[in-house]
């Protein structure tokens, strides 16, 4: 039994796909003195983080910040725009799409769950848990819905349980091609600030996100990004909403305040992470994650193990799912790696439990921390008796060495 005050030496390797490692700058910002959330200083902080989040979501419209986890922000999105018994179209891409579907059921909606059918013969995993949304299935279903009973299409941008992304502009095109008025709702909880997300340009009506992934903060903030169409829908939607209701929050946010006590210190941390991300530039942030993903996948290929995402066009830059050989319990490997090397990997969730583990490549990381993580995984795989085709660490070293992060400039004295 590990006591809370017992820590192994050095930093824990938090290689799960969120919560991600928090930069020291952000941890220091968290420790600033808590201030009066009705006072003048707070309004400066409030306005800054709201404006910064609009830049991250790439929107001119309101962003709502909740003291909640991502699950709360999911609920906020649904209760603001739907009424009891409304049909919503969801797409099975993995565990998080499944949980959002379950939530819609609990809220008294009528969710329909589209899915790519079948099982992959080599790995035995369901196809729908190895790829992104198939937009053509959404278009087909919406064309059948001549009476426009479906009120919203809900998809997950980066499926954290599989390491597959979904093409959101393709989903928008599918809705438009079917000439359907459904709202487009996108969970970009683990995609935002890691991979490109353009709220206004892509025509998304409600986006959902959280603090503990690409924003590199501890858990505890949930986000909704809105569109004018979503705001209009919220005025007539009748599912009960009070704490989650957008109207009062958006109104008070105009002055930099909230109708309740916001999580002040996490907002300090958000302000710091926005300085870091926007200072680096979103394009550079996305390129950094793409490169990390490619480096980690080169390691998995060298080990000779299947990458869970079977479609190279939608590989996640945030995490990589590694499928273990049939008959080998992936969770035993994870446990061994944690015990021996103080390294946490993401567990297989839902339909892929025990068949895979996830390597997160997000948050406060760099080439060398990723290489160290891969070394821990490689040692763990070998200790578990898995025959590897080659060294993943060597492959990733070769990749990182051959692909410099940015053109090296002369050092200034
Ligand atoms: N959606 C996605 C894609 C996620 O990755 C997660 C959490 O990992 C959630 C939803 C749920 O968010 P939370 O655990 O913060 O409630």
Boltz pocket constraint, residues with backbone or C-beta under 6 A from the ligand:
constraints:
  - pocket:
      binder: B
      contacts: [[A, 17], [A, 18], [A, 69], [A, 70], [A, 71], [A, 72], [A, 96], [A, 156], [A, 158], [A, 159], [A, 160], [A, 161], [A, 187], [A, 188], [A, 189], [A, 190], [A, 210], [A, 219]]
      max_distance: 6.0
